[in-house]
Amino acid sequence: MGSTTFGYDPGEDRVWLSFNDDTPRLWFTRRLVSHLLGPMLQAFEGAAPGRQGGARASTRVALEHEIALNELLPGERRLPIRMGSEAPGLSRDAEHEVCTGMTASFVADQCRLRFDTSEGRRELTMGRVAMHRWLHGLYLVAQHAHWALPVPEWLSRSCLPEAVRALVQAAPPPPAPRPGD
């Protein structure tokens, strides 16, 4: 899989996906994302490995998600999910195609996404770790857009490691006493 980038255009109220090549970005409407995300996540959960162990699919995929977001793959020097911002003009001036439909298939360790546009079809093929990261990126951008999409608990979890998460979520310390108090 090549690298992909998500962004949000508030003027259009659309999420965009860039394939980081010379092809136009894909626009995703809120309606399309909310309509497709549920069935896609359900299928992804159902294909989680480890069924023989007897754990529920949601438990297996939650563990797999935590590992995917917090462990480096061989050859990686840092985790690939990075937050950034883009100048509004860059998004406005970029070439876009509206995504009119999307299908997903999950077989063994291979995930394939097919995006339909008026200009044709585009595909992404990736492993399950990359798919977890891709889904988390889409979730983060939808949250930034305040779309409030219903997603399973495992996808909405913080991607911070548990020890760091506890520090960030801890209540702030009480203010230090001022001299003379």
C-alpha positions as CSV (number, residue, x, y, z in Angstrom):
1,M,0.0,0.0,0.0
2,G,1.2,3.5,-0.7
3,S,0.8,6.2,1.8
4,T,-2.6,7.9,2.2
5,T,-3.6,11.1,3.9
6,F,-7.0,12.2,5.3
7,G,-8.1,15.8,5.7
8,Y,-11.3,17.8,6.2
9,D,-12.6,20.7,4.2
10,P,-15.0,22.7,6.4
11,G,-16.3,24.8,3.5
12,E,-17.4,21.6,1.7
13,D,-18.1,19.6,4.9
14,R,-16.3,16.7,3.3
15,V,-13.4,14.5,4.3
16,W,-10.8,14.0,1.6
17,L,-8.4,11.1,1.0
18,S,-5.2,11.7,-0.9
19,F,-3.3,8.8,-2.3
20,N,-0.1,10.8,-2.1
21,D,0.5,10.5,-5.8
22,D,-0.6,12.6,-8.8
23,T,-4.2,11.4,-8.7
24,P,-7.0,13.7,-7.6
25,R,-8.1,13.5,-4.0
26,L,-11.3,11.6,-3.2
27,W,-14.2,13.5,-1.5
28,F,-16.2,11.6,1.1
29,T,-19.5,13.0,2.2
30,R,-20.7,12.5,5.8
31,R,-23.6,10.5,4.4
32,L,-21.4,8.1,2.5
33,V,-19.0,7.6,5.4
34,S,-21.8,7.1,8.0
35,H,-23.7,4.7,5.6
36,L,-20.6,2.6,4.8
37,L,-18.6,2.6,7.9
38,G,-20.9,0.4,10.0
39,P,-21.0,-2.5,7.6
40,M,-17.3,-2.2,6.8
41,L,-16.3,-2.2,10.5
42,Q,-18.6,-5.2,11.1
43,A,-17.0,-7.2,8.3
44,F,-13.5,-6.2,9.5
45,E,-14.3,-7.3,13.1
46,G,-15.7,-10.6,11.8
47,A,-12.5,-11.3,9.9
48,A,-10.2,-10.7,13.0
49,P,-7.8,-13.6,13.5
50,G,-7.9,-15.9,16.5
51,R,-11.4,-17.3,16.3
52,Q,-10.2,-20.7,17.5
53,G,-9.4,-19.2,20.9
54,G,-13.1,-18.6,21.5
55,A,-12.9,-14.8,22.2
56,R,-15.6,-12.6,20.7
57,A,-14.7,-10.8,17.4
58,S,-15.0,-7.4,19.2
59,T,-12.5,-8.5,21.8
60,R,-10.1,-9.9,19.2
61,V,-10.2,-6.9,17.0
62,A,-9.8,-4.5,20.0
63,L,-6.6,-6.2,21.0
64,E,-5.4,-6.3,17.4
65,H,-6.2,-2.5,17.1
66,E,-4.2,-1.6,20.2
67,I,-1.2,-3.5,18.9
68,A,-1.5,-2.0,15.4
69,L,-1.5,1.5,16.7
70,N,1.3,1.1,19.2
71,E,3.9,-1.3,17.8
72,L,6.2,-0.7,14.9
73,L,6.3,-3.0,11.9
74,P,9.6,-4.4,10.7
75,G,11.4,-1.5,8.9
76,E,9.4,1.3,10.5
77,R,11.3,3.9,12.4
78,R,8.2,5.6,13.8
79,L,4.5,5.0,13.8
80,P,2.9,6.2,10.6
81,I,-0.1,8.1,12.0
82,R,0.8,11.8,12.2
83,M,-1.4,14.8,12.8
84,G,-0.9,17.9,10.8
85,S,-2.6,20.8,9.2
86,E,-2.8,22.1,5.7
87,A,-3.3,25.7,4.4
88,P,-6.9,26.2,3.4
89,G,-5.8,27.3,-0.1
90,L,-4.1,24.0,-0.7
91,S,-7.2,22.0,-0.1
92,R,-9.3,24.4,-2.1
93,D,-6.9,24.3,-5.1
94,A,-6.4,20.5,-5.1
95,E,-8.2,18.4,-7.7
96,H,-11.0,16.2,-6.3
97,E,-13.3,13.5,-7.4
98,V,-16.4,12.6,-5.4
99,C,-16.4,9.0,-4.1
100,T,-19.9,7.6,-4.9
101,G,-19.4,4.2,-3.4
102,M,-17.0,2.0,-1.6
103,T,-16.7,-1.7,-1.1
104,A,-14.4,-3.5,1.3
105,S,-13.2,-7.1,1.4
106,F,-11.2,-8.8,4.1
107,V,-9.6,-12.2,3.4
108,A,-7.0,-13.6,5.7
109,D,-4.5,-10.8,6.3
110,Q,-5.4,-8.8,3.1
111,C,-7.8,-5.9,3.1
112,R,-9.0,-4.4,-0.1
113,L,-10.9,-1.2,-0.5
114,R,-12.5,-0.2,-3.8
115,F,-13.6,3.4,-4.3
116,D,-16.0,4.2,-7.1
117,T,-16.0,7.7,-8.7
118,S,-17.5,9.2,-11.8
119,E,-14.0,9.0,-13.3
120,G,-13.6,5.3,-12.6
121,R,-12.4,3.0,-9.8
122,R,-9.5,3.2,-7.4
123,E,-8.2,0.4,-5.1
124,L,-6.2,0.2,-1.9
125,T,-4.8,-3.1,-0.8
126,M,-3.2,-3.4,2.6
127,G,-2.6,-5.7,5.6
128,R,-4.7,-5.7,8.7
129,V,-2.2,-3.5,10.7
130,A,-2.3,-0.9,7.9
131,M,-6.1,-1.2,7.8
132,H,-6.4,-0.5,11.5
133,R,-4.3,2.6,11.0
134,W,-6.3,3.7,8.0
135,L,-9.6,3.3,9.9
136,H,-8.2,5.2,12.9
137,G,-7.1,8.0,10.6
138,L,-10.6,8.2,9.1
139,Y,-12.1,8.2,12.5
140,L,-9.8,11.0,13.8
141,V,-10.7,13.2,10.8
142,A,-14.4,12.6,11.2
143,Q,-14.1,13.5,14.9
144,H,-12.3,16.7,13.9
145,A,-15.2,17.5,11.6
146,H,-17.6,16.9,14.5
147,W,-19.5,14.2,12.5
148,A,-20.2,12.1,15.6
149,L,-20.3,8.8,13.7
150,P,-21.3,5.7,15.6
151,V,-18.2,3.5,15.8
152,P,-17.3,0.5,17.9
153,E,-15.5,1.3,21.2
154,W,-12.2,-0.2,19.9
155,L,-11.9,2.3,17.1
156,S,-12.6,5.3,19.3
157,R,-9.9,4.4,21.9
158,S,-7.0,6.7,22.3
159,C,-3.9,5.6,20.3
160,L,-1.7,6.6,23.1
161,P,-0.1,3.7,25.0
162,E,-1.9,2.9,28.2
163,A,0.8,4.3,30.6
164,V,0.9,7.6,28.7
165,R,-2.9,7.7,28.4
166,A,-3.2,7.5,32.2
167,L,-0.9,10.5,32.5
168,V,-2.8,12.6,30.0
169,Q,-6.2,11.7,31.4
170,A,-5.2,12.3,35.0
171,A,-6.8,15.2,36.8
172,P,-4.5,18.3,36.8
173,P,-2.7,18.9,40.0
174,P,-4.1,21.5,42.4
175,P,-2.6,24.9,42.0
176,A,0.5,25.6,44.0
177,P,0.1,27.7,47.0
178,R,1.1,31.3,46.5
179,P,3.5,33.0,48.9
180,G,1.7,34.4,51.8
181,D,-1.2,32.0,51.7
